[in-house]
Amino acid sequence: MKTIVLIGAGKSATVLIDYLIAEAETNNWKFIIADTDKEQILLKTRNSKFAEAVQLDVTNEKQRGDLIQRAHVVISMMPPALHFLVAKDCVEYRKHLLTASYLDDKMKSLQDEISNRKLLFICEMGLDPGIDHMSAMQIINDIKANGGKITSFKSHCGGLVAPESDDNPWHYKISWNPRNIVMAGQSGAVYKLNNEIKKDAYEDLYDCSNKIEFDGLDGLAYYPNRDSLGYISTYKLPDTATFVRTTLRHVDFFKGWNAIVHAGLTNDVDTVDTKELTFKKWSAPVSAYVNEANKKMLEFLGLFDEEAVPDSAKTSADILQYLVETKLKMQPQDKDMIVMLHEFEYMLNGKEHQFRSCLVVKGEDSLRTAMAKTVGLPLGIAAKLILNDTIKLRGLHIPIATAIYEPVLSELQKNGISFVDSNI
């Protein structure tokens, strides 16, 4: 019996679990879900007979090895730092592997072994990175096939709150890993703009006025995301004058978060003494950056409260994460929203053309979120397509190959994840 093993049953795994339970029933496959919290798995599977729940300490070599040996395909939804443990076992026991995390140097070090053992490892198989790669490559290849030359590429993506659930001054609620929200942007950003290489420091990322001008996306702005330059060769766009990948937020979010960043409140290196420390004392440096535009936001987040900070906090980032999780929490009835927008400029037959491709997905509630849907479904679909032999590719990849993105995008469309295209 063909077996899929999912390691990690957190926030982003909910819709993936639903999808693979249905596929296991249809195809007579075995579906095993492993997590440190077995009860969390059972809540998400609703005790389905088509899913087996396993309690797992992923750092325990024997537990991990015994589990992976049972699989044909492994999906790792662990924190990025733990993927390599899973990956090494997948190589040793000859199992295919899927992750939604960025392809890093440690994973690349396994490339030869992956190829030699005729395995398929796909990283960056989520939303961003993931759906962004697949949808962009489909458009890029279409434009090139018609004789066009791309001169500008901007790709924007954000996990946001749906308008009907937007009831706080940040216009934001948490639908994914809160630690990632606190740490976002800390490495700064590098990108290409009008044939110049731009480097933005962390402190400058949120001091921006990069508003999105597109029908239906009022009130959104973006900041450059990580290192865009590495994807220029990946996307085969060496001559493109502008190439940037970004993160979307509501324009007001920047006003508040910019103050927090400049005040050093996202620091996760220096330890803090929490004894007799209140939120107001901890956040004192932010007072230099308070203004009429962000005051209500910072008050809403609890920065000026006289309550004691959590005893468990070790760094400033820990305190900030506690506030973000508490104050910007999604309520059970809340809906999140994913927005992705690709902006292309290209030359064709001596004329300039502009093309936009936009994806908007709303969640059902605080559990089956748009984030969980768009991160999880590409992984589940890829696992299915590997098991039914639709994807025959082998080696270490991200989803930019036609053999991956065509069938996955087609299946995503059947599940309500589809782009609206427009020529401008």
C-alpha positions as CSV (number, residue, x, y, z in Angstrom):
1,M,0.0,0.0,0.0
2,K,1.4,3.4,-1.0
3,T,2.0,5.6,2.1
4,I,2.3,9.4,2.6
5,V,3.9,10.5,5.8
6,L,3.3,14.1,7.0
7,I,5.6,15.4,9.7
8,G,4.2,18.5,11.4
9,A,0.5,19.2,12.0
10,G,0.6,22.9,12.9
11,K,-1.3,26.0,11.6
12,S,-0.5,25.5,7.9
13,A,-1.3,21.7,7.8
14,T,-5.1,21.8,8.3
15,V,-6.3,21.9,4.7
16,L,-3.4,19.6,3.6
17,I,-4.7,17.0,6.1
18,D,-8.3,17.3,4.8
19,Y,-7.0,16.9,1.2
20,L,-4.8,13.9,1.9
21,I,-7.5,12.1,3.9
22,A,-9.8,12.4,0.9
23,E,-7.1,11.2,-1.5
24,A,-6.2,8.3,0.8
25,E,-9.8,7.1,0.8
26,T,-10.1,7.5,-3.0
27,N,-6.8,5.8,-3.9
28,N,-6.6,3.3,-1.1
29,W,-3.4,4.9,0.2
30,K,-2.1,5.0,3.8
31,F,-1.8,8.5,5.3
32,I,0.3,8.9,8.5
33,I,0.6,12.2,10.4
34,A,3.3,12.7,13.0
35,D,3.6,15.6,15.5
36,T,4.8,16.2,19.0
37,D,1.1,16.8,19.9
38,K,-0.9,13.7,19.0
39,E,-4.1,15.3,20.3
40,Q,-3.7,18.1,17.8
41,I,-3.5,15.6,15.0
42,L,-6.7,13.8,16.2
43,L,-8.6,17.1,16.3
44,K,-7.6,17.9,12.7
45,T,-8.3,14.4,11.4
46,R,-11.6,14.1,13.3
47,N,-10.5,10.5,14.1
48,S,-10.7,9.5,10.4
49,K,-10.0,5.9,9.8
50,F,-8.0,6.9,6.7
51,A,-5.4,8.8,8.8
52,E,-3.0,7.4,11.4
53,A,-1.8,9.7,14.2
54,V,1.7,9.2,15.5
55,Q,3.4,11.1,18.4
56,L,6.9,12.0,17.2
57,D,10.0,13.7,18.6
58,V,11.6,14.6,15.3
59,T,15.0,14.9,16.9
60,N,14.8,11.3,18.0
61,E,16.8,9.4,15.4
62,K,15.1,6.0,15.9
63,Q,11.6,7.3,16.0
64,R,12.2,9.4,12.9
65,G,13.9,6.6,11.0
66,D,11.2,4.1,11.9
67,L,8.5,6.4,10.7
68,I,10.2,7.5,7.4
69,Q,10.9,3.9,6.5
70,R,7.1,3.4,6.3
71,A,6.7,6.1,3.6
72,H,6.8,6.4,-0.1
73,V,6.5,10.2,0.0
74,V,7.4,12.4,3.0
75,I,6.0,15.9,3.5
76,S,8.0,17.9,6.1
77,M,6.1,20.9,7.6
78,M,8.7,21.2,10.4
79,P,10.6,24.5,11.1
80,P,13.2,25.0,8.4
81,A,16.1,24.1,10.7
82,L,14.7,20.6,11.2
83,H,14.1,19.7,7.5
84,F,17.7,18.5,7.2
85,L,17.2,15.7,9.8
86,V,14.2,14.5,7.8
87,A,16.0,14.9,4.4
88,K,19.0,12.8,5.5
89,D,16.7,9.9,6.5
90,C,14.8,10.3,3.2
91,V,18.0,9.9,1.3
92,E,19.1,6.9,3.4
93,Y,15.8,5.1,3.2
94,R,15.2,6.2,-0.5
95,K,12.0,8.2,0.0
96,H,10.7,11.2,-1.9
97,L,10.5,14.5,0.1
98,L,8.4,17.7,-0.2
99,T,8.8,20.9,1.9
100,A,7.4,24.4,1.7
101,S,10.6,26.0,2.9
102,Y,13.4,27.8,1.0
103,L,16.0,25.6,-0.6
104,D,19.2,26.1,1.5
105,D,22.8,25.0,1.3
106,K,22.4,22.1,3.6
107,M,19.7,20.6,1.4
108,K,21.8,21.4,-1.7
109,S,24.6,19.3,-0.1
110,L,22.5,16.2,-0.7
111,Q,21.9,16.9,-4.4
112,D,24.2,14.2,-5.8
113,E,22.9,11.5,-3.4
114,I,19.3,12.5,-4.3
115,S,20.0,12.1,-8.0
116,N,22.0,9.0,-7.7
117,R,19.2,7.3,-5.7
118,K,16.6,8.4,-8.3
119,L,14.6,10.4,-5.7
120,L,12.6,13.5,-6.1
121,F,13.0,16.3,-3.5
122,I,10.9,19.4,-4.1
123,C,11.5,22.4,-1.8
124,E,9.7,25.8,-1.9
125,M,6.4,23.9,-2.6
126,G,4.0,26.1,-0.7
127,L,2.5,29.6,-1.3
128,D,5.5,32.0,-1.3
129,P,7.7,30.3,-2.1
130,G,5.7,27.8,-4.2
131,I,2.6,29.0,-6.0
132,D,4.5,32.2,-6.9
133,H,7.2,30.2,-8.7
134,M,4.8,28.1,-10.6
135,S,2.4,30.8,-11.7
136,A,5.2,33.2,-12.6
137,M,7.1,30.6,-14.7
138,Q,4.0,29.6,-16.6
139,I,3.5,33.3,-17.6
140,I,7.2,33.8,-18.3
141,N,7.4,30.8,-20.6
142,D,4.2,31.9,-22.4
143,I,5.5,35.4,-23.1
144,K,8.8,34.0,-24.3
145,A,7.1,31.4,-26.5
146,N,5.2,34.2,-28.2
147,G,8.4,36.1,-28.9
148,G,8.2,38.6,-26.0
149,K,11.1,39.9,-24.0
150,I,10.4,40.7,-20.4
151,T,11.8,44.0,-19.1
152,S,10.3,44.2,-15.6
153,F,9.0,41.6,-13.2
154,K,7.5,42.3,-9.8
155,S,5.9,39.5,-7.7
156,H,4.0,40.5,-4.6
157,C,2.4,38.2,-1.9
158,G,0.8,38.7,1.5
159,G,-1.1,36.8,4.1
160,L,-3.7,39.4,5.2
161,V,-7.0,39.6,7.0
162,A,-10.2,39.5,4.9
163,P,-12.0,42.9,4.8
164,E,-15.0,41.5,6.7
165,S,-12.8,40.5,9.6
166,D,-10.6,43.6,9.6
167,D,-11.5,45.2,12.9
168,N,-8.2,46.5,14.3
169,P,-5.9,49.5,13.5
170,W,-3.2,47.2,12.2
171,H,-5.5,45.7,9.5
172,Y,-3.7,42.4,10.3
173,K,-4.3,39.1,12.1
174,I,-2.1,36.1,12.5
175,S,-2.7,33.2,10.2
176,W,0.7,31.6,10.2
177,N,3.8,31.2,12.4
178,P,3.9,34.3,14.7
179,R,7.7,34.0,15.1
180,N,8.1,34.5,11.4
181,I,6.1,37.7,11.6
182,V,8.3,39.1,14.3
183,M,11.5,38.2,12.5
184,A,10.4,39.1,8.9
185,G,12.8,41.2,7.0
186,Q,15.7,41.0,9.4
187,S,18.2,40.1,6.7
188,G,17.2,43.2,4.7
189,A,16.5,42.9,0.9
190,V,18.5,42.9,-2.3
191,Y,16.8,43.4,-5.7
192,K,17.1,44.9,-9.2
193,L,15.4,48.1,-10.1
194,N,15.8,49.9,-13.4
195,N,19.1,48.0,-14.0
196,E,20.5,49.0,-10.6
197,I,21.2,46.6,-7.7
198,K,19.4,47.9,-4.7
199,K,20.2,46.9,-1.1
200,D,17.7,47.8,1.6
201,A,18.7,47.5,5.3
202,Y,16.3,46.0,7.7
203,E,15.7,49.4,9.3
204,D,14.6,50.9,6.0
205,L,12.3,48.2,4.8
206,Y,9.1,49.5,6.4
207,D,9.8,53.2,5.8
208,C,8.2,53.0,2.4
209,S,5.5,54.2,0.2
210,N,5.3,51.4,-2.3
211,K,1.6,51.4,-2.8
212,I,0.0,48.8,-5.0
213,E,-2.2,50.3,-7.7
214,F,-4.5,47.6,-9.0
215,D,-8.2,47.2,-9.0
216,G,-9.6,45.6,-5.9
217,L,-6.3,45.9,-3.9
218,D,-6.8,49.3,-2.4
219,G,-4.9,50.1,0.8
220,L,-2.0,47.7,0.2
221,A,1.7,48.4,-0.1
222,Y,4.8,46.2,-0.3
223,Y,8.4,45.8,1.0
224,P,11.1,43.9,-0.9
225,N,11.5,40.3,0.4
226,R,15.0,38.8,1.0
227,D,17.3,38.2,-1.9
228,S,15.5,38.6,-5.2
229,L,18.7,38.4,-7.3
230,G,19.1,34.6,-6.8
231,Y,15.9,34.0,-8.7
232,I,16.9,36.0,-11.8
233,S,18.9,33.1,-13.1
234,T,16.3,30.6,-11.8
235,Y,13.5,32.3,-13.8
236,K,15.9,32.7,-16.7
237,L,15.5,36.5,-16.9
238,P,19.1,37.8,-16.9
239,D,18.4,40.9,-19.0
240,T,15.3,42.1,-17.1
241,A,15.8,45.7,-15.9
242,T,13.6,45.3,-12.8
243,F,13.3,42.1,-10.8
244,V,11.8,42.1,-7.3
245,R,9.9,39.8,-5.0
246,T,7.9,41.5,-2.2
247,T,5.7,41.0,0.8
248,L,2.3,42.8,1.0
249,R,0.8,44.5,4.0
250,H,-1.9,47.2,4.6
251,V,-0.4,50.6,4.2
252,D,-1.1,51.4,7.9
253,F,0.9,48.3,9.0
254,F,4.1,49.9,7.9
255,K,3.5,53.0,10.1
256,G,3.4,50.9,13.3
257,W,5.9,48.2,12.4
258,N,8.5,50.8,11.3
259,A,8.4,52.3,14.8
260,I,8.8,48.9,16.4
261,V,11.8,48.0,14.2
262,H,13.6,51.3,14.8
263,A,13.0,50.9,18.5
264,G,14.8,47.6,18.4
265,L,11.8,45.7,19.8
266,T,12.3,42.8,17.4
267,N,15.8,42.0,18.8
268,D,16.1,38.2,19.3
269,V,19.8,38.2,20.3
270,D,20.2,40.2,23.5
271,T,18.7,38.8,26.6
272,V,16.3,40.8,28.7
273,D,15.7,40.8,32.5
274,T,12.0,40.3,32.9
275,K,12.0,40.9,36.7
276,E,9.6,43.7,37.4
277,L,9.6,44.6,33.7
278,T,6.3,45.9,32.4
279,F,5.4,46.2,28.7
280,K,5.6,50.0,29.1
281,K,9.2,49.9,30.5
282,W,10.2,47.3,27.9
283,S,8.9,49.4,25.0
284,A,10.3,52.7,26.2
285,P,12.6,53.2,23.2
286,V,9.5,53.3,20.9
287,S,8.4,56.6,22.4
288,A,10.8,58.4,20.1
289,Y,8.9,57.1,17.1
290,V,5.3,57.5,18.2
291,N,3.2,59.9,16.1
292,E,-0.4,60.5,15.3
293,A,-0.3,57.9,12.5
294,N,0.8,55.0,14.7
295,K,-0.1,55.9,18.3
296,K,-3.4,54.0,18.3
297,M,-1.7,50.9,16.7
298,L,1.0,50.8,19.3
299,E,-1.6,51.2,22.1
300,F,-3.7,48.5,20.6
301,L,-0.8,46.1,20.6
302,G,-0.3,46.7,24.3
303,L,3.1,48.3,24.2
304,F,2.2,50.9,26.9
305,D,0.4,48.6,29.3
306,E,1.5,48.5,32.9
307,E,1.2,44.7,33.1
308,A,4.3,42.5,33.6
309,V,5.9,40.9,30.6
310,P,5.8,37.1,30.4
311,D,8.4,35.5,32.8
312,S,9.3,33.0,30.1
313,A,10.5,35.7,27.7
314,K,14.3,35.6,27.0
315,T,14.5,38.3,24.4
316,S,12.7,41.4,23.2
317,A,11.4,39.4,20.3
318,D,9.8,36.9,22.7
319,I,7.9,39.7,24.4
320,L,6.8,41.2,21.0
321,Q,5.7,37.7,19.8
322,Y,3.5,37.3,23.0
323,L,1.8,40.6,22.2
324,V,1.3,39.9,18.5
325,E,-0.1,36.4,19.3
326,T,-2.4,37.9,22.0
327,K,-3.6,41.1,20.4
328,L,-3.7,40.1,16.7
329,K,-5.1,36.7,17.2
330,M,-7.7,35.4,14.7
331,Q,-11.1,34.8,16.4
332,P,-12.9,31.5,15.5
333,Q,-15.2,33.2,13.0
334,D,-12.5,35.4,11.4
335,K,-11.4,34.9,7.8
336,D,-7.9,35.5,6.4
337,M,-7.0,36.4,2.9
338,I,-4.1,35.7,0.6
339,V,-3.2,38.1,-2.2
340,M,-0.6,37.4,-4.8
341,L,0.1,39.7,-7.7
342,H,2.6,39.3,-10.6
343,E,3.3,42.5,-12.6
344,F,5.1,42.1,-16.0
345,E,6.3,44.6,-18.5
346,Y,7.6,43.2,-21.8
347,M,8.4,44.1,-25.4
348,L,6.7,42.3,-28.3
349,N,6.8,43.4,-31.9
350,G,8.4,46.7,-31.0
351,K,5.7,47.6,-28.6
352,E,5.6,47.8,-24.7
353,H,3.0,45.6,-23.0
354,Q,1.9,45.3,-19.4
355,F,0.4,42.2,-17.9
356,R,-1.0,41.5,-14.4
357,S,-2.0,38.2,-12.9
358,C,-3.7,38.3,-9.5
359,L,-4.8,35.6,-7.0
360,V,-7.1,36.3,-4.1
361,V,-8.1,33.5,-1.7
362,K,-10.2,33.8,1.4
363,G,-10.3,31.4,4.3
364,E,-13.3,29.6,5.7
365,D,-12.6,30.4,9.3
366,S,-9.6,30.7,11.7
367,L,-8.8,27.0,11.3
368,R,-9.2,26.4,7.6
369,T,-7.5,29.5,6.6
370,A,-6.5,30.8,3.1
371,M,-2.9,30.5,4.4
372,A,-3.3,26.8,5.3
373,K,-5.0,26.2,1.9
374,T,-2.4,27.9,-0.3
375,V,0.6,26.5,1.7
376,G,-0.8,23.0,2.1
377,L,-2.5,22.1,-1.1
378,P,0.6,22.4,-3.4
379,L,2.3,19.9,-1.1
380,G,-0.6,17.5,-1.1
381,I,-1.2,17.7,-4.8
382,A,2.5,17.1,-5.5
383,A,2.5,14.1,-3.2
384,K,-0.5,12.7,-5.1
385,L,1.0,13.4,-8.5
386,I,4.2,11.6,-7.5
387,L,2.4,8.5,-6.2
388,N,0.2,8.3,-9.3
389,D,3.3,8.7,-11.5
390,T,2.2,12.0,-13.2
391,I,5.3,13.7,-12.0
392,K,8.2,11.4,-13.1
393,L,11.0,14.0,-12.5
394,R,13.9,13.1,-10.2
395,G,16.6,15.1,-8.4
396,L,16.5,18.2,-6.2
397,H,14.1,20.9,-7.5
398,I,12.0,23.9,-6.7
399,P,8.7,24.0,-8.7
400,I,9.9,25.9,-11.8
401,A,9.9,22.9,-14.2
402,T,6.9,22.5,-16.6
403,A,6.6,18.9,-15.5
404,I,5.8,20.1,-12.0
405,Y,3.9,23.3,-12.4
406,E,1.5,22.4,-15.2
407,P,-0.2,19.5,-13.4
408,V,0.0,21.2,-10.0
409,L,-1.5,24.5,-11.2
410,S,-4.3,22.6,-13.0
411,E,-5.2,20.7,-9.8
412,L,-5.0,23.9,-7.7
413,Q,-7.5,25.5,-10.1
414,K,-9.9,22.6,-9.5
415,N,-9.6,23.4,-5.7
416,G,-10.5,27.1,-6.1
417,I,-7.0,28.5,-6.4
418,S,-6.9,30.4,-9.7
419,F,-5.5,33.6,-11.0
420,V,-7.3,36.4,-12.8
421,D,-5.2,37.8,-15.7
422,S,-5.4,41.2,-17.3
423,N,-3.5,43.2,-20.0
424,I,-3.1,46.8,-19.2
